[in-house]
Amino acid sequence: MDSLSPENVRLPEKPLFVCVLANTATAYIEGLSAAGKTAKLTDYTPAGDAEVLHKGTIIDIPVLPMTPPYDTPTPALITRAALQLTGVPQLLVNAGLRVLPAKEVPLVDIGGKPGEDIRGSAAVKDVEKVFRNAFNLGQGLAQKHDLIMIGESIPAGTTTANAVLQSLGYDGNVSSSSSSNPLKLKRDVVEAALKSSGITFGSLRDDPFKAIGCVGDPMMVAVAGIAAGLGNTRLMLAGGTQMEAIYALIKHLGYPTDNIMIVTTSYVAADGSANFGEIAGQLGARCYGVDPGFGESESPGLKQYERGFVKEGVGAGGAVYLALMHGYSRIDIRMEIEKLCLELCRL
Ligand code: AAM
């Protein structure tokens, strides 16, 4: 019996789902991210995801975040539907958004700015200041909750994760929002990024803040800061290889990791173009890949997840895991997701 499977883990009394949102100009590199219809439209993806999480639909953002070429809908709808079932509350954190969601969407601002292209000289500004703000937020959350789950939305986040993992000395391919992982392009971008900052493999093992500042993104500093501020409070990092990069940052900053597990979808865990399991092994991280069962779905949008489009994001795998922990069946969860998908895909 798997001790990490959702039916075997302890149910929290006061859980909270946190979604950390930001942009990085790295997403403007054509072909790097599929978390938006075009590279330019990825600017709107985290804000659109925030609106879907908050209201179950887009509000001011003109288009639902979609992955080309078949317009696979954002994983935010999976997270929204699963959280609605469980009644677990959510908190949205602005870690550096270029485009804001509608005013009615409550955001906690930790003072971050959108990230720059990691091939330039600086990717994230004021890393230590933003980390402290996030740390304080984490400390406050630990007073009120016994489990925090953190998801993210930041297009091109898998590439920045790759660069940070390498600078800390972890090898392996990261996953992708695209069904065909642009590995060659990612390798070129990461190589140029490391070179522009004079970083070699593992050279920033002892300087994780510098890794974020030179080749990371604003979401990472926020999640790492919140995690550090949580102390021993149970933490689930909801995501794939991006959350592995954050786990590495927390570890190299010298904060405890015994309270952390990484939860993702089976689509990332089994992604043959990436090395989710191998990287978790190098980190010594406890991790779990949830199968949302979209293979059984009649919904064309959800079926595409099975074919490798999108795969994960906005803490979708973690949110499904939470619903399973709460005793909902896979079928009930899938039906709730299908209902919302049907409504959103009509937009
Ligand atoms: C977040 N929102 C999304 C989405 N993600 N909306 C549509 N599709 C997605 N995949 P990459 O590095 O390839 O851009 O993948 C990372 C992004 O994809 C993140 O924003 C993640 O949350 C997901």
Boltz pocket constraint, residues with backbone or C-beta under 6 A from the ligand:
constraints:
  - pocket:
      binder: B
      contacts: [[A, 32], [A, 33], [A, 34], [A, 35], [A, 36], [A, 45], [A, 46], [A, 49], [A, 65], [A, 66], [A, 67], [A, 72], [A, 73], [A, 74], [A, 75], [A, 76], [A, 152], [A, 153], [A, 154], [A, 155], [A, 156], [A, 157], [A, 158], [A, 159], [A, 175], [A, 176], [A, 177], [A, 178], [A, 310], [A, 311], [A, 312], [A, 313], [A, 314], [A, 315]]
      max_distance: 6.0
